Amino acid sequence: MSPEEETLESPSGEDVNQSLADRPDHPSKEEAADRGLETYRQADEAGDPAASYNLGVVLQTKGETEEAEEAFRRADERGHPIAPFALGELLEERGDHEGAREAFERSAERGYERARNRLAGGAQEPEEDADPGAEDGA
């Protein structure tokens, strides 16, 4: 019997070899992104610092910087090591250099190397961690 002809059964005895026509459609990229965003929101509400940070990243990517900042702040308050760095970058873009420096310091204290480098030498970061669009020495 060839693998195509073989019928697999689940522990409950159901045929698990459904044809593609019998399977539900896959969500669009937008639907999948919305589901992921909702998952991050739920985990953020439950107090998960990584979810708060990831929510901030997604929101920032979508241009929702105020909501992203709030998510980064929650993740920072929960001890996430990278969230204060992301928050610091938002604050710096807004011109709040003192708030940005304080955020970078929290991130550095939690062991995030990019934050340490940022504090030590301005915006210069190690080549492997540098943002692709970052300017040298800016």
Buried (B, 14 or more C-beta within 10 A) or exposed (E): EEEEEEEEEEEEEEEEEEEEEEEEEEEEEEEEBEEEBEEBBEBBEEEBBBBBBBBBBBBBEEEBBEBBBBBBBBBBEBEBBBBBBBBBBBBBEEEBEEBBBBBBBBBBEBEBBBBBBBBEEEBBBEEEEBEEEEEEEE
